[in-house]
Amino acid sequence: MVDVIYKVFVSSTYEDLREERSELQKALLKLKCLPVGMELFPSADDETWDFIAKQIDDSDYYMVIVAGRYGSEAPDGLSFTEKEYDYARKIGKRVIAFLHGNPSSIAASKIDLDERKRKKLTKFIEKIRKSPVNFFTGPHDLAANATLSFVALRESHPATGFVRADQTVDYKKYAELLEENRQLKEQLAAITAERVGDFPGAHEPISVMMTVNREGARENISIEDTLANVFVTVAENIIEGNTNEYQIGRSLTEIVFGPKVSGGSSKYIETGQIMRKLFGLRLIELELRTDRYGEQEQRHWMLTEHSKQQYGNLMDRYDKRGRP
C-alpha cells in the first residue's frame, strides 16, 4: 500500500524562529508530510510572490507561526507572512495557526523595536485570533502541539495529497537536506556578519559639546570620546525605551560625568550634533510623537535595521574584550 503524502506550507518570520521551524519540519516529516516554506525562497520580494502563491495553491494544508516579529514587508505594506496567511484563507486552505503563548518571555533580540511594526503585528495577531488558534512557548512545545493539531485536522478534513508512482519519498534524506540547508544558512549569516565592517569613523574621536550651568553662567566645553561608544550608549537607551532627546542626552552626560556633578554646577551634552552625525550614517531614524497629554510634540530616536546590525557587531567584540 502506497502512503498518501501531504504537502504543508509553513509560514513565519525566519531569523527569530529558526529553531521552531526546524523542529516543526522534523515533526511533519515524521507524519509523512513535505513541509515547504521560505527555505525555498530566502530572499522574498514582490517578484517572488507568484511563486509563493503557487506553492500555497499546491499545498494540502497551511501552518502559520507568529511570535515577536512582524517580518519583512512587501511594497503594499503587508509582511509576507500576513500576505501568505490572507491568501491561504482566501483560497480556502485548511489553516493551523500557532501564536506565542508568553510574549513577555521572548528575547529582546527576537522582537520588533519599531513601534510601527509592533502595531502591525498586534493587528495581525488580532486577525488570526478571529479563528481557532494554538499556542506554543518553545521549539519542542510547538512540534508536539503541531503534531496533535495536524493529526486531528487530517482526520476531520482529509486532503487529496499525492503519491509518486515511480519512486517512494526518502523522508530521512529529505530531513537531512533540510538540516544541512539550515546549517548552511547559519554559516552564511556568520560569514556575512564577519564581513560587515564598523560604520565610517566609528573609532575616531568625536568632540561632544557640553552646556555647563555654574552659578547662573553658561559655557561650552569639549569632551573627547569615540563615536562607537556614543552610538552604543544611544542604542542601549533606545532598546530600553528611552528614546527622546532629553533622556538620551542625560544618559550620555551621566556616563561622562557620573550621575552627580559636584560644585553646584550641572552639565548636559548637546545632542544636536550627535543626532545629525548618527542620522547621516543611517544609524538612527527620527520620529515625532505627542506627549502623553497629546499636546506637545517631541522628537524620538529610533534604530534602523543597519544600526541593529552595527550594534550587534560592536557588542560581540565588547563581550570578548570588555566594554571600553
C-alpha positions as CSV (number, residue, x, y, z in Angstrom):
1,M,0.0,0.0,0.0
2,V,1.3,3.4,-1.0
3,D,1.0,6.1,1.6
4,V,-0.5,9.4,0.7
5,I,1.9,12.3,1.1
6,Y,0.6,15.7,2.3
7,K,2.3,19.0,1.4
8,V,2.2,21.5,4.2
9,F,3.1,25.2,3.7
10,V,4.8,26.6,6.8
11,S,4.6,30.4,7.1
12,S,6.5,32.6,9.6
13,T,9.3,35.1,10.0
14,Y,12.7,33.3,9.7
15,E,15.6,34.6,11.8
16,D,13.7,34.7,15.1
17,L,12.0,31.3,14.6
18,R,14.8,29.2,13.1
19,E,14.7,26.6,15.9
20,E,10.9,26.4,15.9
21,R,10.8,25.9,12.1
22,S,13.4,23.2,12.3
23,E,11.6,21.2,15.0
24,L,8.2,21.7,13.2
25,Q,9.6,20.4,9.9
26,K,11.1,17.3,11.6
27,A,7.7,16.6,13.2
28,L,5.9,17.0,9.8
29,L,8.4,14.7,8.1
30,K,7.6,12.0,10.8
31,L,4.0,12.4,9.8
32,K,5.0,11.7,6.1
33,C,4.4,15.3,5.1
34,L,6.5,17.5,2.9
35,P,7.0,20.9,4.6
36,V,7.6,23.8,2.3
37,G,8.2,27.5,3.1
38,M,10.7,30.3,2.9
39,E,13.7,27.9,2.7
40,L,12.8,27.7,-1.0
41,F,12.8,31.5,-1.4
42,P,15.0,33.0,1.3
43,S,15.2,36.5,-0.4
44,A,11.4,37.1,-0.5
45,D,10.4,40.2,-2.5
46,D,7.5,41.2,-4.7
47,E,8.9,39.4,-7.7
48,T,8.7,36.0,-5.9
49,W,5.1,36.4,-4.8
50,D,3.7,34.5,-7.8
51,F,6.0,31.6,-6.9
52,I,4.9,31.7,-3.2
53,A,1.2,31.8,-4.1
54,K,1.8,28.8,-6.4
55,Q,3.4,26.9,-3.5
56,I,0.3,27.6,-1.3
57,D,-2.0,26.6,-4.1
58,D,-0.2,23.2,-4.4
59,S,-0.2,22.6,-0.6
60,D,-2.8,20.5,1.2
61,Y,-2.6,22.4,4.4
62,Y,-1.2,25.7,5.7
63,M,0.5,26.5,9.0
64,V,1.4,29.9,10.4
65,I,3.7,30.6,13.3
66,V,3.7,34.1,14.9
67,A,5.9,35.3,17.8
68,G,7.5,38.7,18.3
69,R,8.3,40.0,14.8
70,Y,6.0,41.2,12.0
71,G,8.6,40.4,9.3
72,S,9.8,41.9,6.1
73,E,7.2,43.9,4.1
74,A,6.1,43.8,0.5
75,P,5.6,47.0,-1.4
76,D,1.9,47.0,-0.4
77,G,2.9,47.4,3.3
78,L,1.9,43.9,4.4
79,S,4.5,41.5,5.7
80,F,5.0,38.4,3.5
81,T,3.8,36.3,6.4
82,E,0.5,38.2,6.6
83,K,0.1,38.1,2.8
84,E,0.6,34.3,2.8
85,Y,-2.0,34.0,5.6
86,D,-4.5,36.1,3.8
87,Y,-4.0,34.3,0.6
88,A,-4.4,30.8,2.2
89,R,-7.6,32.0,3.8
90,K,-8.9,33.5,0.5
91,I,-8.4,30.3,-1.4
92,G,-9.9,28.1,1.3
93,K,-6.9,26.2,2.6
94,R,-7.2,24.4,5.9
95,V,-5.2,26.6,8.3
96,I,-3.5,25.7,11.6
97,A,-2.3,28.8,13.4
98,F,0.3,29.0,16.3
99,L,0.8,32.1,18.5
100,H,3.4,32.5,21.1
101,G,1.7,31.8,24.5
102,N,4.0,34.0,26.6
103,P,5.2,37.1,24.5
104,S,6.8,38.7,27.6
105,S,9.4,35.9,27.7
106,I,10.6,36.4,24.1
107,A,14.2,37.6,23.9
108,A,14.7,41.3,23.1
109,S,16.7,40.3,20.0
110,K,13.6,38.5,18.6
111,I,11.1,41.3,18.9
112,D,10.4,44.3,16.8
113,L,11.8,47.6,18.2
114,D,9.9,49.6,15.6
115,E,6.7,50.9,17.0
116,R,5.0,50.9,13.6
117,K,5.8,47.2,13.1
118,R,4.7,46.3,16.6
119,K,1.3,47.9,15.9
120,K,1.0,45.9,12.6
121,L,2.0,42.7,14.5
122,T,-0.7,43.4,17.1
123,K,-3.4,43.8,14.3
124,F,-2.2,40.7,12.5
125,I,-2.5,38.6,15.7
126,E,-6.0,40.0,16.3
127,K,-6.9,38.9,12.8
128,I,-5.5,35.4,13.4
129,R,-7.4,35.1,16.7
130,K,-10.7,35.5,15.0
131,S,-10.3,31.8,14.1
132,P,-9.2,29.0,16.4
133,V,-5.6,29.2,17.3
134,N,-3.0,27.1,19.2
135,F,-0.2,28.3,21.5
136,F,3.4,27.4,22.0
137,T,6.3,28.6,24.2
138,G,9.3,26.9,22.6
139,P,10.5,24.7,19.7
140,H,9.7,21.3,21.2
141,D,6.4,22.6,22.5
142,L,5.5,23.8,19.0
143,A,6.4,20.5,17.4
144,A,4.3,18.5,19.9
145,N,1.2,20.8,19.5
146,A,1.6,20.8,15.8
147,T,1.6,17.0,15.6
148,L,-1.6,16.7,17.6
149,S,-3.3,19.5,15.7
150,F,-2.3,18.2,12.3
151,V,-3.4,14.6,13.0
152,A,-6.8,15.9,14.2
153,L,-7.2,18.1,11.1
154,R,-6.1,15.4,8.7
155,E,-8.7,13.0,10.2
156,S,-11.5,15.6,10.2
157,H,-10.7,17.2,6.9
158,P,-8.6,14.8,4.8
159,A,-6.9,16.4,1.8
160,T,-6.1,14.9,-1.6
161,G,-2.4,14.6,-1.1
162,F,-0.2,12.9,-3.7
163,V,1.8,9.8,-4.3
164,R,4.8,9.1,-6.5
165,A,4.2,6.2,-8.9
166,D,7.9,5.8,-9.9
167,Q,9.6,6.1,-6.5
168,T,8.9,6.5,-2.8
169,V,10.0,9.5,-0.9
170,D,13.1,9.2,1.2
171,Y,12.0,11.1,4.3
172,K,15.2,10.6,6.1
173,K,17.2,12.0,3.2
174,Y,14.8,15.0,2.9
175,A,15.2,15.7,6.7
176,E,19.0,15.6,6.3
177,L,18.8,18.0,3.4
178,L,16.6,20.4,5.4
179,E,19.0,20.2,8.4
180,E,22.0,20.8,6.0
181,N,20.2,23.8,4.5
182,R,19.6,25.3,7.9
183,Q,23.3,24.8,8.9
184,L,24.5,26.4,5.7
185,K,22.2,29.4,6.2
186,E,23.7,29.9,9.8
187,Q,27.2,29.6,8.4
188,L,26.5,32.1,5.7
189,A,24.9,34.5,8.2
190,A,28.0,34.2,10.4
191,I,30.4,34.9,7.4
192,T,28.3,37.9,6.3
193,A,28.4,39.3,9.9
194,E,32.2,39.0,9.9
195,R,32.5,40.8,6.6
196,V,30.4,43.7,7.8
197,G,32.8,46.4,9.0
198,D,32.1,49.1,11.5
199,F,30.5,52.2,10.3
200,P,32.8,55.0,9.0
201,G,34.5,56.9,11.8
202,A,33.4,54.5,14.5
203,H,36.6,54.6,16.4
204,E,37.7,58.1,15.7
205,P,37.4,60.7,18.5
206,I,34.4,63.0,18.4
207,S,34.2,66.3,20.2
208,V,30.9,66.4,22.2
209,M,29.8,69.9,23.1
210,M,28.6,70.4,26.7
211,T,26.4,73.1,28.3
212,V,27.6,73.9,31.8
213,N,25.4,75.8,34.2
214,R,27.6,77.1,37.0
215,E,26.1,79.6,39.3
216,G,23.9,81.0,36.6
217,A,26.6,81.2,33.9
218,R,26.8,79.0,30.8
219,E,29.8,77.9,28.9
220,N,30.7,75.3,26.3
221,I,33.4,72.7,26.8
222,S,34.6,69.7,24.7
223,I,34.8,66.1,25.8
224,E,36.7,63.5,23.7
225,D,35.1,60.1,23.1
226,T,34.7,57.7,20.1
227,L,31.6,57.8,18.0
228,A,31.3,54.0,18.6
229,N,31.0,54.5,22.3
230,V,28.5,57.3,21.9
231,F,26.4,55.1,19.5
232,V,26.4,52.1,21.8
233,T,25.1,54.3,24.6
234,V,22.4,55.8,22.3
235,A,21.4,52.3,21.1
236,E,21.1,50.8,24.6
237,N,18.8,53.7,25.6
238,I,16.6,53.2,22.6
239,I,16.4,49.4,23.3
240,E,15.4,50.2,26.9
241,G,12.7,52.6,25.7
242,N,14.4,55.9,26.5
243,T,14.0,57.4,23.0
244,N,13.5,61.2,23.4
245,E,16.4,63.6,23.1
246,Y,16.4,64.6,26.8
247,Q,16.6,61.0,28.0
248,I,19.4,60.2,25.7
249,G,21.3,63.4,26.5
250,R,21.0,62.8,30.2
251,S,22.3,59.2,29.8
252,L,25.3,60.4,27.8
253,T,26.1,63.1,30.4
254,E,25.9,60.6,33.3
255,I,28.3,58.3,31.6
256,V,30.9,61.1,31.1
257,F,30.5,62.8,34.4
258,G,28.6,60.4,36.7
259,P,25.0,60.9,37.9
260,K,26.0,63.8,40.2
261,V,28.3,66.7,39.5
262,S,30.0,68.4,42.4
263,G,30.5,72.1,43.0
264,G,26.9,73.2,42.4
265,S,27.2,73.0,38.7
266,S,25.3,71.0,36.2
267,K,26.4,69.7,32.8
268,Y,24.4,68.5,29.8
269,I,25.5,67.1,26.5
270,E,24.1,68.9,23.5
271,T,22.5,66.1,21.4
272,G,22.0,68.1,18.1
273,Q,25.4,67.4,16.6
274,I,25.3,63.7,17.7
275,M,21.8,63.4,16.2
276,R,23.0,64.8,12.8
277,K,26.1,62.5,12.8
278,L,24.2,59.3,13.5
279,F,21.3,60.2,11.2
280,G,23.8,60.8,8.4
281,L,25.3,57.4,8.9
282,R,21.8,55.7,8.8
283,L,22.3,54.7,12.5
284,I,19.1,56.4,13.7
285,E,15.7,57.4,12.4
286,L,13.7,60.3,13.8
287,E,10.0,60.2,14.7
288,L,7.8,63.0,16.0
289,R,5.4,61.9,18.8
290,T,3.0,63.9,21.0
291,D,3.5,63.6,24.8
292,R,1.2,61.6,27.0
293,Y,-1.2,64.6,27.3
294,G,-1.5,64.8,23.5
295,E,-0.2,68.4,23.5
296,Q,3.5,68.8,22.8
297,E,5.4,67.1,20.0
298,Q,8.7,65.5,20.9
299,R,11.4,64.1,18.7
300,H,12.3,60.5,19.3
301,W,15.3,58.5,18.1
302,M,14.7,55.0,16.5
303,L,17.2,52.3,15.5
304,T,17.4,51.3,11.8
305,E,18.0,47.7,10.6
306,H,21.6,48.8,9.7
307,S,22.2,50.2,13.2
308,K,20.9,47.0,14.8
309,Q,23.5,45.0,12.9
310,Q,26.2,47.5,13.8
311,Y,25.2,47.3,17.5
312,G,25.4,43.5,17.4
313,N,28.8,43.6,15.8
314,L,30.2,46.1,18.3
315,M,28.7,44.2,21.3
316,D,30.1,40.9,20.2
317,R,33.6,42.4,20.4
318,Y,32.9,44.2,23.6
319,D,31.8,40.9,25.2
320,K,35.2,39.4,24.2
321,R,37.4,42.2,25.4
322,G,35.3,44.2,27.9
323,R,33.5,47.4,27.4
324,P,35.9,50.3,26.8
